Amino acid sequence: MPVDRMDERGTITLWVLGLSISLMFLGGLSLDLWRAVADRRELSSMADTAAIAAANGIDVDALRAGTLHLDPARVRAIALASLAEDPHRSALDAIDVEIDGNRVTVSLRDHVRFSLLGIFMNGQSFEVRVHATAEPQERS
């Protein structure tokens, strides 16, 4: 029994359309994941820089008395000043500076909006969080 070729018209078109949508989704996934990795790397660098700078917020009076302690107000001011110099800072979602003894922890949170995946994800975004810790060290 011969097969009627008229019933199969458009099959290749539908297949190519499905393949194109799949490739666009995979391309968007790779593009947006690389953007998230790049943003995380930049945030990590910012947090490291701020934590190291903030660890220099030593209480001068305590140091003169022979003990090494951090001044919480000075630590926060130095960390925020370090972050203020970065052009990416204005877009950050959250900045948190914690002091635990002589340890400074700077936590940053940002989001990366999906570009190509935004078509499929309805404008959602990917959250990126980083933490950096530093503490002053005594040298003899």
Legacy VTK file of the C-alpha trace (Angstrom):
# vtk DataFile Version 3.0
C-alpha trace
ASCII
DATASET POLYDATA
POINTS 140 float
0.000 0.000 0.000
1.636 3.307 -1.030
2.150 6.006 1.581
0.588 9.343 0.788
3.335 11.992 1.033
0.732 14.753 1.328
0.015 13.739 4.965
3.659 14.349 6.007
3.978 17.957 4.882
5.317 20.245 7.610
6.861 17.455 9.686
10.396 18.696 9.073
9.329 22.265 9.790
7.926 21.266 13.186
11.042 19.225 13.951
13.353 22.133 13.069
11.206 24.532 15.105
11.434 22.235 18.153
15.182 21.863 17.661
15.605 25.656 17.379
13.705 26.243 20.626
15.795 23.566 22.363
19.047 25.116 21.116
17.912 28.574 22.186
17.116 27.230 25.667
20.513 25.500 25.967
22.313 28.570 24.628
20.474 30.768 27.112
21.306 28.370 29.934
25.020 28.437 29.127
25.065 32.223 28.626
23.246 32.940 31.881
25.297 30.460 33.889
28.519 32.074 32.633
27.135 35.480 33.586
26.379 34.146 37.088
29.899 32.688 37.389
31.451 35.984 36.271
29.281 37.941 38.709
30.213 35.571 41.535
33.907 35.995 40.738
33.556 39.789 40.803
31.575 39.711 44.079
34.137 37.379 45.620
36.916 39.789 44.724
34.967 42.703 46.198
34.258 40.795 49.436
37.904 39.714 49.775
39.132 43.263 49.276
36.622 44.690 51.767
37.371 42.029 54.419
41.143 42.470 54.154
40.828 46.255 54.311
38.396 46.060 57.245
40.778 43.826 59.201
42.963 46.938 59.474
40.329 48.626 61.654
42.362 48.058 64.798
41.469 49.764 68.075
44.491 52.032 68.481
44.050 52.566 72.233
43.917 48.800 72.865
46.961 48.296 70.661
48.908 50.866 72.672
47.900 48.946 75.801
49.379 45.801 74.274
46.294 43.933 72.994
45.091 43.489 69.457
41.373 44.225 69.128
39.214 45.476 66.307
37.136 48.632 66.581
33.689 47.619 65.213
32.731 51.110 64.033
36.069 51.562 62.289
35.859 48.082 60.726
32.416 48.778 59.245
33.486 52.195 57.974
36.584 50.780 56.264
34.653 47.890 54.706
31.905 50.146 53.357
34.461 52.678 52.080
36.296 49.879 50.279
33.065 48.702 48.672
32.007 52.254 47.777
35.029 52.565 45.483
33.787 49.673 43.328
31.429 50.682 40.490
29.467 47.407 40.887
28.526 48.245 44.500
25.423 50.282 43.650
23.765 47.228 42.137
24.268 44.978 45.190
21.198 43.624 46.960
22.788 43.330 50.418
26.032 44.087 52.249
26.680 42.633 55.692
29.798 43.207 57.821
30.113 41.003 60.914
32.785 41.162 63.592
33.416 38.127 65.786
36.325 38.805 68.101
39.178 39.706 65.766
37.566 38.118 62.718
35.802 40.214 60.074
33.314 38.584 57.709
31.952 40.497 54.719
28.895 38.987 53.012
27.574 40.274 49.698
24.403 39.325 47.853
23.463 40.168 44.294
21.193 38.840 41.596
21.789 38.099 37.948
18.822 38.595 35.672
18.326 35.914 33.078
18.867 37.258 29.597
17.931 34.628 27.032
16.394 32.347 29.640
14.187 35.253 30.694
11.940 34.284 27.799
11.307 30.923 29.460
11.625 31.992 33.126
9.260 35.011 33.166
11.787 37.584 34.358
13.188 35.594 37.289
16.769 36.052 38.445
19.593 33.964 39.888
20.850 34.892 43.360
24.602 35.025 44.051
26.016 35.140 47.608
29.650 35.344 48.699
31.433 35.560 52.051
35.006 36.593 52.826
36.764 36.441 56.172
39.945 38.150 57.378
41.635 38.885 60.666
44.647 40.934 61.688
47.797 39.057 62.564
50.460 40.055 65.036
54.056 39.991 63.878
56.898 39.753 66.303
LINES 1 141
140 0 1 2 3 4 5 6 7 8 9 10 11 12 13 14 15 16 17 18 19 20 21 22 23 24 25 26 27 28 29 30 31 32 33 34 35 36 37 38 39 40 41 42 43 44 45 46 47 48 49 50 51 52 53 54 55 56 57 58 59 60 61 62 63 64 65 66 67 68 69 70 71 72 73 74 75 76 77 78 79 80 81 82 83 84 85 86 87 88 89 90 91 92 93 94 95 96 97 98 99 100 101 102 103 104 105 106 107 108 109 110 111 112 113 114 115 116 117 118 119 120 121 122 123 124 125 126 127 128 129 130 131 132 133 134 135 136 137 138 139
